[in-house]
Amino acid sequence: MKKTFPFIAIFMLTSALFPNGDPTYRLEYQICGSAVSRLLLIIPIRFYYDASAEIDLKARPGPDGATVFTYAGIPRSAYILRTLGFSGKTVALLSVDQDEEVGKIFVDQFLLKWQKQAPEFAERVKVIKKFPHLLTTTGPEAFAFERDGQGYYNNFTVGLEPRYKYHPAKIGIYFKVFPMLAELLKLLNHRFTPGQADAPFGPFPAEWTGDGLDFSDNLNRVAVLLEKIVKSKVKVQQKSPLRLHFRIGANNSEEMEICGESYPDVPLWKGFMIKEIFRRVRLRQVDRALLADELWMGVRNSKGQGGFCRLQLKMIASKEDKK
């Protein structure tokens, strides 16, 4: 009996945290930005960039209160759409899916949607270059990471890789959407609970101020995944730490919502600043299991040039259809 007790205890704990088996989560990011300017007051410059990827993950309990997330599929094509050259008259659309025909349908629908959402850029486009890719996996794990008991993300494995339809031909454009997902998760590695709380179980005050945050290293690692030239031309240095101001957004018998926000206007690089940043964490009340973890960061200069980054890890119904 003594020998079986530890196994019973582990089973009971697992059942309490994951009552319906391994839950499914969806991890999604989008980075979108634009700029309209003139070079030497004469040459018009129009730049547009939009990248996004989603993957579904299964979650299971790990050691020391951690949760282990492992790859379970992609609900839609991942993509990068960007202008080429100075004038913005040529657009490249890179896409990747597990199924070639599904990928074609996504590309056609996405372009129609983009033309309606960004007419100031779409109306000037003369050439659209499409670069379809198929999703491949390298290594034993397609995509995996852990979230420890304090809400920090670590132990990443990225084995998902887009392979150009006409491989081994090269397209010369970075398409690192899956490493980007892993790198962006590290932006969430800061404390969202108050210092005096017995995290993650509280009780929490109504409002509190978070730790001083310097995203310089994180943003530099993100930047080098965007474009090859960034590594040698751009060095982000956040001028001063910023702090998120947290509050309890919702608190009922089922879940707790923690909302953090800041409007720091802190310089990063050549006039570009973090203008606003928001974080929202939703936890299940009974066991503080993660329901959602979200981040939004806006980076712009005084002319309004720049864009935003959004990231979300959210528990979904396992039967949820592809969007």
Secondary structure, 3 states (H helix, E strand, C coil): CCCCHHHHHHHHHHHHHCCCCCCEEEEEEEEEEEEEEEECCCEEEEEEEEEEEEEEEEEEECHHHCEEEEEEECCCCEEEEEEECCCCCEEEEEEEECCHHHHHHHHHHHHHHHHHHCHHHHCCCCEEEEEEEEEEECCCCCEEEEECCCCCEEEEEECEEEEECCCCCCCCCCCCHHHHHHHHHHHHCCCCCCCCCCCCCCCCCCEEECCCECCHHHHHHHHHHHCCCHHHHCCCCCCCCECCEEEEEEECCCEEEEEEEECCCEEEECCEEEEEEEEEEEEECCCCCEEEEEEEEEEECCCCCEEEEEEEEEEECCCCCCC
